[in-house]
């Protein structure tokens, strides 16, 4: 998240769905009910209400002034069936930046300023829920109560991710680096158990926000943190790599060489990180796997283009100001210049759900990835 980009909130005028994520009045298709209501519930309450689940017709949102459209058609096109439920972890521990900040940590740190625009939901850098919310919802992840044969409990989520966070530790004389979080701070004091799943999603801000180019330093910082996590009991670690900033609307504000530079840094970072993870697994009795978030985002981007989603422009600009209603379902890939919409977060969560079910069979007897 480029924390320097603090502007007022000029946004697109089309109003798609003036609602909160947990209380949507528009009705969807059966696939949407299956996709979201049967899999993604927070606190036992469906995120999206379906007013007419029995119909076979395509239900549309008709609040657009220009045209009506099917809601969440991108998610439906990519996933029409519920995925495997994960029930072998008691805790999910998340380390990351704004893409994973489901607790509003940056909002609290800035005393309610960033992000405070209406198009951000309760401190999240998106127009609804994040992949963390979706992935750890009770119908997707739970664990069996040791004191009951038939009772499953929601997983405990410890989310240390914070908007603006970097991976490496930089000059602390610089006020920006004293203010923002980093991976070293986020893992401090955490004691891990064999029934934990740790997920790391950090590193983009090093390159995108602070223009660092030393991939070795960024990856070394992450590997050092991972080794510390292992020392403190972590056995199951999922590392997400970084998405390519050159595929976001942020590139529109930059010269062409920026796009080429970001592509190269992303490729170098992810390849080196994946190779390092293989070496780590050879040294430890752990299950550390690499999830290629850039590959996933590319797949989503390509599918979005076929559905005529807006992929090159953000739905909104700026993190503060404005009085418009929150729109939870615009046909846009990006909520702002760098952060994806909650629909994209939901698709990422479904991909992660599938990936975790395949690669983490048991926290006691970990398997290795392909």
matplotlib code that plots the C-alpha trace (Angstrom):
import matplotlib.pyplot as plt

x = [0.0, 1.6, 1.0, 2.1, -1.0, -3.5, -6.0, -9.6, -12.2, -13.4, -15.1, -17.1, -20.7, -22.4, -23.9, -24.0, -25.0, -25.4, -25.0, -22.8, -21.2, -23.3, -26.6, -27.1, -30.6, -30.1, -30.6, -28.1, -28.0, -28.0, -24.3, -23.8, -25.7, -23.6, -20.4, -20.8, -23.6, -22.7, -19.0, -18.4, -20.2, -18.8, -20.0, -22.6, -24.3, -24.1, -22.2, -24.7, -28.4, -30.2, -33.8, -34.9, -32.7, -35.2, -35.3, -33.2, -33.2, -30.3, -30.8, -29.4, -28.6, -30.8, -29.5, -27.3, -28.6, -27.4, -27.9, -28.5, -26.0, -25.4, -23.5, -20.1, -20.1, -16.3, -16.3, -19.2, -17.3, -14.2, -15.8, -19.3, -18.9, -18.0, -14.5, -13.0, -13.6, -10.3, -10.6, -7.0, -5.9, -6.9, -5.2, -4.4, -1.6, -1.3, 1.7, 1.4, 0.5, -2.7, -3.9, -4.2, -5.1, -8.5, -8.2, -7.9, -4.5, -3.4, -6.8, -6.2, -2.5, -3.6, -6.4, -9.1, -7.7, -6.3, -8.3, -11.4, -13.1, -16.6, -15.3, -13.3, -15.0, -14.1, -10.4, -9.9, -8.2, -11.1, -14.8, -15.8, -14.0, -10.5, -9.2, -8.4, -12.0, -13.3, -10.7, -11.2, -14.9, -16.5, -17.9, -14.5, -12.2, -12.9, -11.4, -12.7, -13.3, -11.0, -13.8, -16.5, -16.7, -19.2, -18.4, -16.3, -15.1, -14.1, -10.4, -8.7, -7.3, -4.2, -3.7, -0.7, -0.9, -0.9, -1.3, 2.0, 4.1, 7.4, 9.4, 12.9, 14.1, 15.4, 17.0, 15.1, 16.2, 13.7, 10.4, 8.5, 10.3, 9.8, 6.1, 5.3, 5.3, 7.7, 7.9, 10.3, 7.8, 4.8, 6.2, 7.7, 6.3, 4.3, 4.6, 3.5, 1.9, 1.8, -1.9, -1.2, -1.2, 1.0, 0.5, 3.0, 2.0, 4.4, 7.1, 5.2, 5.7, 9.5, 9.5, 6.3, 6.0, 9.6, 11.3, 13.7, 15.4, 17.5, 15.5, 18.2, 17.7, 13.9, 14.0, 16.8, 14.6, 11.7, 13.8, 15.3, 11.8, 10.7, 13.6, 12.7, 9.1, 10.3, 12.5, 9.4, 7.3, 5.9, 5.5, 3.1, 3.8, 2.3, 4.2, 2.3, 5.0, 4.0, 1.6, 3.0, 2.4, 2.7, -0.7, -2.5, -3.9, -1.0, 1.1, -0.9, 0.7, 4.2, 6.5, 6.8, 10.1, 8.3, 6.1, 9.1, 11.0, 8.1, 7.6, 11.3, 11.4, 8.3, 9.7, 13.1, 11.5, 9.0, 11.5, 14.2, 11.7, 10.3, 13.8, 14.7, 11.6, 12.6, 16.0, 14.3, 12.1, 15.3, 16.8, 13.7, 11.0, 8.4, 5.9, 6.6, 4.9, 4.9, 1.6, 2.0, -0.2, 1.0, -0.1, -3.5, -3.9, -3.0, -5.7, -8.2, -7.1, -7.5, -10.9, -12.1, -11.2, -13.3, -16.3, -15.7, -14.7, -12.7, -9.1, -7.1, -8.8, -9.6, -13.2, -12.2, -9.2, -7.8, -8.0, -9.8, -12.8, -16.1, -19.7, -20.8, -22.3, -20.0, -20.4, -19.6, -20.0, -18.7, -17.6, -14.0, -10.9, -9.4, -11.1, -8.4, -5.0, -3.4, -6.0, -8.4, -12.1, -13.6, -14.8, -11.1, -10.3, -13.1, -11.6, -8.1, -9.6, -11.1, -7.8, -6.1, -8.8, -8.1, -4.3, -4.3, -6.6, -4.1, -0.8, -1.6, -3.2, -2.4, -0.6, 0.8, 2.0, 2.7, 2.9, 5.1, 3.8, 4.1]
y = [0.0, 3.3, 5.2, 8.5, 8.3, 10.0, 11.9, 13.0, 10.5, 11.2, 8.0, 6.6, 7.7, 4.4, 3.0, -0.8, -1.9, 0.4, -2.1, -3.6, -7.0, -8.8, -7.5, -7.5, -6.9, -7.9, -11.6, -13.8, -16.9, -20.3, -20.5, -17.3, -18.8, -22.0, -20.0, -17.5, -18.5, -22.2, -21.6, -18.1, -17.3, -15.0, -15.7, -18.2, -15.4, -15.5, -12.6, -12.2, -12.7, -14.4, -13.4, -15.8, -18.9, -21.3, -19.6, -20.9, -17.5, -15.1, -12.6, -9.2, -6.0, -3.3, -0.4, 0.7, 3.8, 2.5, -1.2, -4.2, -7.0, -10.2, -9.8, -11.5, -13.0, -13.2, -15.4, -17.5, -18.1, -19.3, -21.3, -22.7, -25.5, -25.4, -26.6, -28.9, -27.9, -27.7, -29.0, -29.9, -26.5, -24.8, -21.5, -19.5, -16.9, -14.3, -12.1, -9.5, -6.1, -4.3, -7.2, -9.2, -6.5, -7.7, -6.2, -2.5, -2.2, 0.7, 2.4, 2.2, 3.3, 6.4, 7.2, 6.4, 8.2, 5.6, 4.1, 6.0, 6.6, 4.9, 2.4, 0.6, -1.7, -1.3, -0.6, -3.2, -2.1, -3.4, -2.9, -5.7, -8.7, -9.9, -13.3, -13.9, -13.4, -15.7, -18.4, -18.6, -18.4, -21.2, -23.1, -23.2, -23.8, -25.4, -27.9, -30.9, -30.2, -32.6, -33.0, -33.9, -36.3, -34.3, -30.7, -28.4, -25.1, -22.0, -21.6, -18.9, -16.2, -14.2, -11.6, -9.4, -8.0, -4.3, -1.9, -0.5, -3.2, -4.2, -7.4, -6.1, -3.9, -0.5, 2.6, 3.4, 7.0, 7.4, 8.2, 6.2, 3.0, 3.6, 4.1, 1.1, -2.5, -5.2, -9.0, -9.0, -7.0, -9.0, -12.4, -11.1, -12.9, -15.5, -19.1, -21.6, -25.0, -28.0, -27.4, -23.9, -22.8, -19.8, -17.7, -15.1, -12.6, -9.7, -8.0, -5.9, -2.6, -3.0, -2.7, -0.8, 1.8, 2.3, 1.6, -1.0, -3.2, -5.6, -8.8, -10.6, -8.4, -8.8, -12.5, -12.9, -11.0, -13.3, -16.4, -15.2, -14.7, -18.1, -19.7, -17.9, -19.1, -22.7, -22.2, -21.1, -24.1, -23.4, -26.6, -25.6, -22.4, -21.2, -18.4, -16.5, -14.7, -11.3, -10.1, -8.1, -4.3, -3.7, -5.4, -2.8, 0.6, 2.1, 1.6, 4.2, 6.9, 5.6, 5.6, 2.5, 1.6, 1.2, -1.6, -3.5, -3.0, -4.3, -7.3, -8.3, -7.7, -9.8, -12.6, -12.5, -12.3, -15.2, -17.5, -17.0, -17.3, -20.6, -22.0, -21.0, -22.7, -26.0, -25.7, -24.9, -28.0, -30.1, -28.7, -28.9, -31.4, -28.9, -28.4, -25.0, -24.5, -21.7, -20.3, -18.4, -15.4, -13.7, -16.7, -16.6, -12.9, -13.3, -16.0, -13.7, -10.8, -12.8, -14.1, -10.7, -9.3, -11.9, -10.8, -7.1, -6.2, -3.0, -4.2, -1.1, 1.6, 1.6, 1.9, 4.6, 6.9, 7.9, 6.5, 9.4, 11.6, 11.2, 10.5, 7.9, 4.5, 1.5, -0.5, -4.2, -5.5, -3.2, -4.9, -3.8, -5.8, -3.2, -1.2, 1.5, 1.8, -1.2, -3.1, -5.7, -5.8, -8.2, -10.4, -10.9, -11.6, -14.3, -16.0, -15.9, -17.5, -20.3, -20.9, -21.0, -23.3, -25.8, -25.4, -25.9, -29.0, -30.5, -29.6, -29.7, -33.1, -33.2, -30.9, -33.9, -35.7, -33.0, -33.8, -32.1, -30.1, -31.2]
z = [0.0, -1.0, 2.2, 0.5, -1.8, 0.5, -1.5, -1.3, -2.6, -6.2, -7.2, -10.1, -10.1, -10.9, -7.7, -8.0, -4.5, -1.6, 1.3, 3.9, 3.2, 5.8, 4.7, 0.9, -0.3, -3.9, -4.8, -6.7, -8.7, -7.0, -7.7, -5.7, -2.8, -3.0, -3.4, -0.7, 1.7, 2.0, 2.3, 3.7, 6.9, 9.6, 13.1, 11.6, 9.6, 5.8, 4.4, 1.6, 2.0, -0.8, -1.0, -3.7, -3.6, -5.3, -8.7, -11.6, -13.3, -13.3, -10.5, -11.1, -9.2, -10.7, -8.7, -11.6, -13.2, -16.6, -16.6, -14.4, -14.1, -12.3, -9.1, -8.5, -12.0, -11.9, -8.8, -10.1, -13.4, -11.6, -8.8, -8.9, -6.4, -2.7, -1.9, 0.7, 4.4, 6.4, 9.9, 11.0, 12.4, 15.6, 14.8, 11.7, 12.2, 9.5, 8.8, 6.1, 4.7, 3.6, 1.5, 4.7, 7.2, 8.3, 11.8, 10.7, 12.3, 10.1, 10.7, 14.5, 14.2, 12.2, 14.7, 12.2, 9.2, 6.9, 5.3, 6.2, 2.9, 2.5, 0.0, 2.7, 5.1, 8.8, 8.3, 5.6, 2.4, 0.3, -0.2, 2.1, 3.5, 2.9, 1.9, 5.6, 6.6, 3.8, 4.4, 8.1, 8.1, 10.1, 7.1, 5.5, 8.4, 11.8, 14.2, 16.1, 19.8, 21.8, 24.4, 21.9, 19.1, 17.0, 17.8, 15.6, 16.7, 14.6, 14.2, 16.2, 14.0, 15.1, 12.4, 12.7, 9.2, 8.9, 6.0, 4.7, 6.3, 4.7, 4.9, 5.6, 8.3, 7.0, 8.5, 11.7, 11.6, 8.8, 10.4, 7.9, 8.8, 12.5, 11.9, 9.7, 10.6, 9.3, 9.5, 12.5, 14.6, 13.6, 14.7, 17.9, 21.0, 19.1, 20.3, 17.7, 18.1, 15.7, 15.2, 13.9, 10.2, 9.7, 6.5, 5.3, 2.7, 2.7, 0.6, -2.0, -0.2, -0.1, -3.9, -4.8, -1.9, -1.0, -4.3, -2.9, -5.5, -3.3, -3.5, -1.6, 1.4, 1.3, 1.0, 3.6, 6.0, 5.4, 5.7, 8.9, 10.3, 9.1, 10.9, 14.0, 13.7, 13.3, 16.4, 18.3, 17.2, 13.8, 11.7, 9.0, 7.0, 3.8, 2.0, -0.6, -2.5, -3.9, -6.7, -9.6, -9.0, -12.7, -13.2, -10.9, -11.9, -9.9, -13.0, -14.9, -12.8, -13.6, -16.7, -18.8, -17.2, -13.8, -15.3, -16.6, -13.4, -11.2, -13.5, -13.1, -9.4, -8.9, -10.9, -9.2, -5.7, -6.2, -7.9, -5.3, -2.5, -3.8, -4.3, -0.7, 0.7, -0.9, 0.9, 4.2, 4.0, 3.5, 6.7, 9.0, 9.8, 8.7, 6.0, 4.3, 1.0, -1.6, -2.9, -6.1, -5.5, -8.7, -10.8, -9.1, -9.7, -13.3, -13.7, -12.1, -14.3, -17.5, -16.6, -15.6, -19.0, -20.7, -18.6, -19.4, -15.9, -15.5, -15.0, -15.8, -13.7, -10.0, -8.7, -6.3, -5.7, -2.4, 1.2, 3.0, 2.5, 0.7, 1.8, -0.7, 0.3, 0.4, -2.9, -2.3, -5.8, -8.6, -11.8, -11.1, -10.3, -8.1, -5.4, -5.6, -7.4, -5.7, -3.6, -5.2, -4.5, -2.0, -4.9, -5.8, -2.2, -2.2, -5.2, -3.6, -0.5, -2.6, -4.3, -0.9, 0.5, -2.4, -1.9, 1.8, 1.6, -0.8, 0.8, 4.6, 5.2, 8.9, 11.3, 13.0, 9.9, 7.3, 3.7, 1.1, -1.8, -5.5]

ax = plt.figure().add_subplot(projection="3d")
ax.plot(x, y, z, "-o")
ax.set_aspect("equal")
plt.show()
